[in-house]
């Protein structure tokens, strides 16, 4: 069994064949999925998907792209929204300086609010970071100094230094289809050094379909292709990789285990 630890099943890309998408996931050995919230104003749609399916969990949060367009949240606000059996984490949240769709100071404030919620509620944080390694490292270290919190760097494609710092803080590394791309040699080198007990796999569906599905709409079934590449990099069987990443998911997302 594999877990797709990050997908966006509420996105309109799946409206036409949602049931078929879930069937293909089952057929590919995807036992559970975590559908990720990107707008708190659309949280109820995300939660409804999780409520309707035993093997789907969800999060609540604001993507950094949307930080300026969504309400500014407090940790308490997020914690209240997470008071539901199927809501197992906060995010995705973080910093994206590649597109800068929201002002950086707003991204940082929203990010820190999510960290506060994760710390207070004891639920993991799903972190998005792109072209923001220095500020990401500074915020993570500063906030960790105020009290520990758990979480992961999602769709990891950052530097070795950020990976090491995140691991040192107790965070996990989640790998997407990017790890299969021909241009991802540096990422694969980093993955080779990440402990197997700190790795998760994901699709980020509908984005970033892995080879050999590159160019198609991504979907949870394609987690299997990413997992196969990660197993190859780590020098383990797909079965061992699947067991390890599934164990890691439920160790990190403890509320999922209780659901």
N, C-alpha and C positions, 0 to 999 in steps of 0.2 A: 504494500500500500504506500502511496505517496500522498503528500499534502501540498496543494497549491496554496502557499502562504500569503499570496497577494494577487488578487484579481479584482476587476471592477464589473461585477455582474449586473449592476443597475444601469450601465451605459447603454445608449440606444443601439449600439452595434449588435446587441444580442436579442433585440426585440423580436426579430423574425423567426428565430429558431432556438429559443431559450431551452426548451425541453430536450431538443436534440443535442445541444451543447452539453447539458448535464449527463445525458446518456453516453455520449462519447467520452466524457471524463470517467464515468464508471467503467466503461469498457477498457480504458487505458490504465486502470488501476489507481485512479485518483480517489482516495477514500474520503478526504475532507477538503474544503475550500474556505478561505477567508476572504470575504468580499469587503473592500476597503471604501470607507467614506472619504469624500473629498470636499464636500460642502455640508456644514451643519444644517443648512436650510433644506437639504435633501435627505437628511438622515433617515426620516421615516420610510422612504422608499428602499433604502439600503437595509434597514432593519426588517422590513416586511419580507424581503427575499430570504434572510436568515431564518425568520420565524416559520416560513413555509417549507423548509427543508432541514431534515435532521442533521445532515452532514455539512451544512454551511453555517459558518459563524460570521460576525461582522465587527467593525470598529466604528468609532465616531471621531471625526476630526475635520480639519481644514487643510487642504493642499496649499503649499506656499504660493502656487500660481493664483489661488483664489483668496489669499490672505486679506487683500484690501477690499474685496467685494462682499465678503461675508461679515457677519457681526463680529466684533472683537469679543473673544470669549475669555472667561476666567476659569481657573481650575475647577471651581465649584460648579460652574455651569456644565462643564464637560463631564464631571463626575455624576451629576444628576442624570444626564442623558445616558450614561453607561450603566445605570441601575436596571439592568435587564439581563436575563440569563444568556442571551446570545451575543451580547456585546462584550468582547474579550480583550479589547485594547484601544489605544488612542492613536489617531492619525488617519491618513498619513499627514505628516507635518514636517517642517524642516526649512531648508533654505535652497532656493534655486536662483543662482546668479547668472545662469546661462541665458535664460529668457527675460528675467526681471519683470515678469508680468505684474508683480506687486512691489511697492517700494521696500527696500531692504530692511528698514527699521520696523515696518509693519510685519514683515515675515518673521523677524527676530522676536518681536513681542508675542505674536501668536504661537511661535515655537516654544517660547519659555512658558506660556500658559499651559500648553499640552504637557510639557515636562513636569510642571507642578501637579497636574492632574495624575500623571503616571506615578509620581512619587507618593502622593497622598492616598491614591486608591490601590496601589500595589499592582497595577496592570501595566503590561508592556506598551512601549512607544514604538510606532512604525515611523522610521525617519527617512525622509527624502533629502538627498544632498547632491547638488550638481554645481560644479565650478565654484564651490564655497568652502573648500577644505579648511582654510585658516579660521574663518569665523565659526564654522561648525565645530572644530576642535576646541576653540576658545569657549564657546557656549556649553558644550558638553562637559568640559573640565570644570567650568565655573558652577554649573548647576549640580554636577555630581558632588562638588564640595559642600553644597547645602544639604545633601542627603542622597543616598543611593536611589537609583531607579533602574528598571529593566527595559529591554527593548532590542531593536535590531536596525541595522542599516539596510534598507530595502534596495533591491535592484543595484547591488553594489557595483560601482565602476570607478571608484575614486582611487586615491593613492595608497601605497603600502603603509605610509606613516599614519594615515587616518584609520586604516584597518587595524593596525597594531594598537593605536590608542583606544579604539572602540573595544577591542578584545580585552585590553587591560582594565577597562571600566566595567567589564562583565557583559557587554553587549554581544549580540549574535550578528552574523553576516548572512544576508539572503541573496541568492544568486538567480538571475533571470536568464533569458535567452541570449543576452549579450555575451555570456561566457562561451557560446558556440560560434560567435562571429569570427571570420577570418582575421580581422584586425585586432582581436582581443588577446594577443600573446602576453602582454604585460599583465592583464587581469588574470589570465590562467596561471602565470607565475606566482601571483599573490595567493590565489586560491590553493595552490599546491602547499602553501605554508599555513593555511588556516586550519586549526584543529577540526577534525571531523565532528566532534561533539559540539561545535559552535556554528554549523552550517545549516541553513534552510534553503529550499528551492521554491521558485515562484514563476509565474508567467508575466505578471503585470498586464494581463489580458484586458483589453484587446490590442495592446501594444507589444512591440519587440518580439515577434514570433521567432523562435529559434530555427537555426538550420536543422532539418531540411525544409522547414515551412516558411522560411524567410519571404517576406512580401505578402503573406496572407494575413488575414485577421487572426490574431492570437486567441487561444482559448485554453481552458484548464487542462484538457487532454494533452496539450503539448508540453506540460511539465515533464513528461516522460523523456523527451528529447534533451532537455536541460539536465535532468538527473543523470542520463546516460553519459553526457559529456563530463559532468562533475565526477562521476564514478571513475571515468577514464583518467582524469587528472589526478585523483587521489589514489589510484591504483587499487581500487576495491571493486567488488562485484556490484551490479545494479541492485541486487537484493540487499546487500549490506548498506549501500548508500541510502536506499529507501527506508530501511529500518532505522538507521541513524538519524536521518532528517525528520522522520516522523516522531521519533522519540524526542528529538530536540524541540520540535514544535510544541508538543504537549508539556514538555518541561518548562518552556518559556511561557506559553499561554495556559497557565494553570487553571484558569476559569473554564477553558474549553474541556479540560479533563472532567470537571465537575458537572458539565452541562448534560 
